[in-house]
Amino acid sequence: MGLNDTAWQKLFEQYRILDVIAEQGRFCISAKQIKAFREPRLMTKFDHKVNLPAVFAENHLAILPITRGDYMISSFSAYQTFETPSSNAKTVSLPSYIQSLMPQFLVSESIALNCANACGILQDFLEDSNLVPTVSGRMGSGSFTFRIRTEDGWQTVAVNNAQIEIDAAYEGAGCLSLFEAKRDLSEDFLIRQLYYPFRVWSNRITKPIKPVFFIFSNGMFFLYEYQFEDPQNYNSLRLIKQKNYRIATGICVSDIEKIFMTIPLQPEPPISFPQANNMLRIINLAELLHEKPMTRQEITTQYAFDERQTNYYTDAGRYLGLIEKGRDENNRIAFRLSKLGHSLMGLTYKERQLGIVAQILKHQVFRDTLKLCWQCGQMPDTQTVVRIMKQSNLYHVEADSTFVRRSSTIIGWLHWILSLIKE
């Protein structure tokens, strides 16, 4: 059990929080009360549903700030699942005169936003060529009320001078676009991150407000534009537009073929063949570990994984030689990038991708499947991939059902390789 889980369990017991919620539908708690057990900023920041402490998750609860030092707990429907992103991505390039923005060194949300602006992504997505960056940073919310869905119906919540944070805002002639930016690829997000800034600036200016969620990882930008159809309703958001952009790699078929022909095969490592079909998330995890090692619990809570996904994706990184598993100073299971992993994360964008391709194609099962894909002009079906897997001495894959599930890894990683090739 994590530190947040333990601290919140004690708070729930001390203040009989579940009893009060059962009677009144909500419980208000102050930062001072929380601080008696742990720092409030660590105890109240749950950007994704999977981050919620056990006592919240078990009782279908969430927490929202209502003043600068007070929070409300109830069975709020506080999170929104990301819609499946488009499979297409528009290729963009940095202007030739820009030297300080390199895709492999976009280590913060603000730098990634600057890169997107320089590439023309924001102008294209917002359909406005005259954007000006305006407000950003922390500020007070002022006062407003809203309705939010709960398990028992709807509740009205009053907010008075809670703290909000805007990662970036771009104003054009027709509207103000407010950005929430992230570097981790997750399945959902906290609606409050869009809704509170939307309400604040809707009250301050007469132009329409566009809430935009912006995600960057490994040279890819994912943008989601939302609209709150009823400004008074927290749960009224609707996706208006979603587009993806990719910084040009300059990778050609011949680059992949060269790796295929020259990279030496290696024996299968004594690691369970991974079940992690999203290569973008594997690379994203490597980017985060490039900054600092993390325990299993830290990856689970900070990266919006459940424990099973943490195991799957760290195993995938280990299988590719990018991640190492060990123990931290407190004897907790921890993960860090290998020497190779650090080396690849520091390469230019193109060379990083080719380096990861090489790590994949060192394994016979991927080479054989890619060879068949090229021969047939299409990705082999699951049954064919399973047949190749059974001939490849994969570690700890025995049951037919396991072969079928893990075939998605091979198909997913090869689709990623093929997506790198310049049209």
C-alpha angles and dihedrals in degrees: 000000000000127000092256091050092052095045094048092047089057092047092050090051096045096049098032087234096171091052092051092048090050089053102036106019094239145042126215117209131181130226087240091059091048093047091061086073106025143341108293095223088060093043099051106037107099107152092173133037092241089060093065116114116256095256090055095046094046092052097038093244135147135185131228131183115244101174134007090277107020135078137191124220121199141127089285121170088226104154136068125206114230113246113241106275121239115271090226127082130191113229116232136177136208115245110267093241094059111098103158098063109074119169093226091056102048091123100160138043092244094053090047089052090050089051092050090050092049091050092053093246096128093047091050096045096044092040092229126114095191103065121154122194109235132157125020141149132047123334142152121275100220114212129312140137131220143177121243132185119248134175089265098046127275132341131196115228125194118208121196120181097328115166117260131182128209117197093199142337128202121193126200133172093278108033150358116246117205117201131209106191129196137174097202123083106229139167098234144009140213107262090211089072088068101026103055094050089044092055093045096053095037086063094047106047137032098225121098115265121228114199109207129187112208124192126183130188135152097344094317126113122198116192127188122185116200136186129205101220092195109034090204092054118081091197098049097093118131129186110248101176140355126191137166129212130193128198107236112263099189087221115153133190088257090061091057092042091052091054091046091053099041109031111100118235119245130203117261109270120239090256124111107264102259129254099204112112099175107087091181090064092047090054091043090055089049089052091054093046088050086070097046141339116262135202120237089255093050092052091048094050102034099040100045094245127136115228093264092053090048089056093045096050098041088049089052090053090048091048089056093047093245100109133046127203122218144124130284126222089279092053092251120143106264138177130214135171116267120235087262091049093053090046093053094045089055096052126099114277094259095045092047092056093047090048091055091046088055092052090052096046092052084079118083096219092060094044093050093047093047091048090053090046091056093045094051098036092234141063112278116248123255094262092055093046090051090053090053090047092054089056094050105071094239115188120249098353110124116135119076090233090056091051090052094049094047094046085077088069092059093046093045096049093047091049086054092052092049091048090062094063114105114243 
